[in-house]
Amino acid sequence: MIANLFAGLPSTVTVDEQLATILQRPGLRIERIVSTGQASPPDFWYDQDEGEWVVLLQGEAKLRFADEADARHLHAGDCIDIAAHRRHRVDWTAPDQVSVWLAVFYAA
């Protein structure tokens, strides 16, 4: 089966992010996340039991870590490996464009 990560993208801003599991195996999950201006709720931090490697395929976003003073501004092509239990949040995604993430979650 051939899938296209850019198929079915919204043409306008949506209320919620779109999450789709692309592949799931024991100890591995790959998701496509589509953002149109969403951010993590105030005072919310992801604290995951698994590691996460994420790449921003399209758009812009700001990713903040609890142990860093400033958010990291991500552009298309930027990727980062997030260790299990490293607290992080999405501070901002571009409201005027579609941001497409590919997230690979793996057993820590």
Secondary structure, 3 states (H helix, E strand, C coil): CCCCCCCCCCCCCCCCCEEEEEEEECCEEEEEEEECCCCCCCCCCECCCCEEEEEEEECEEEEEECCCCCCEEEECCCEEEECCCCCEEEEEECCCCCEEEEEEEECC
